[in-house]
Amino acid sequence: MPDKKNFYERVYEVARQIPYGRVTSYGAIARAIGAAKSARMVGFALKNSPNDVPAHRVLNRNGVLTGKHHFPGTDLMQQLLENEGLQVIHDQVQDFEKFFWDPQTDS
């Protein structure tokens, strides 16, 4: 039986699996759900995500907090990441590759 979950639900399902203290990218989630060219749509989905989805752990392909303006407050996205042990300088996660979680290979 084919998967009847809609695009947003599939994005949320993957995002909920991102481990504490790790980050991934919009593109990695798009590839994981079989929609490789839909990274921007992943961002739209996360903008509207339920509270149980750790959207703060999803960054652009260079580790930049491009979605930070969708979080309440001035630096909430950065604060959430720093609370998990990541270092953020100038809106970019340091050692991004070290903390990167690939939903297709790191499950």
N, C-alpha and C positions, 0 to 999 in steps of 0.2 A: 504494500500500500504506500503510495507516495506521501512525502512529508507535507502536511497541510498547514504547517505553521507559516505565518506571514513573515515578511522580511524583518520587521522590527523584532518580532518574537525570537527569531533565529539570532539576531545580533545580541539581544539581551541574554540569551542562553549561553553564548560564548563569553560575553563580558563577565557574567557571574562566575565563570571558572578562573578568571585571572587571579593568581595567588597573591596574597598579601605581600607587599614589598616588591612586587614585580609590575611591569608595564607592558603594553602592547601597542600596536598602531591600528589606525582605522583600516589601512590596507590589509593587514594581517587578518583582521576579523572578516573583511570582505572575502578574502581568499578562502578562509575556513568555512564560510557558508556557501561557497560556490558562486560568488558574485564578484569576481576579481576586479572588475572595473567600477565598483560601486563604493569606493572608500568614502566619498562625500556623503552618500546616502547613509552610511554607517554613522557618520557624524550627526546627521539629521535625526536618526533614530535615538542616539544617545542624548541628544538635546532634550528629548521628551521621555527619557527613561524613568522607570519607577525607582523609588528610593533604595530598593535592594540591589540595584545594579551599580557596581563601582566604576562609574563613568570617568572618574578622575584618573583612573589607571590607563586610559586610552589617549594616546598622543599622536602627533603626526609622525611621519617616517624618519624624522631627524630627532625625535625626542622633545619637540617643542610643545608647550602647553597651548595649542591653538584654540582649544575649547574653553579656556579659562573664563572668558566673558559670559559664559552660560551658567556659571556658578554664582550664588549670592555672595555678597561681600567683595572685598578688594582682592584678596589672594587666597580664597578658600581652596581652590584646586591645588595650589602650591603647598598650603599648610597640610592638606590631607596626605599628599605624597611625602612630605617631610616627616609627618607623624609615623609613616611606615618605613622610615630610615633612608629615603632617597634624598639626594642633594639636588636642589634646583637653583641654578644661577641664570639670571637674565631670561627667565621663562623657559629654560631648557634643562631637562634631567641630565645630570652628569653621569658618565659611564653608562649611557643608554643601552649599549650593546650587552653589557654585563647583566642588566636587570630586565632585558627584553624577554618576554614570554611569547613563544610562537604557538598559537592554538593548534596548529597542525602537527607539530612535532614534540611539544612539551606537555602533552596532556597527562 
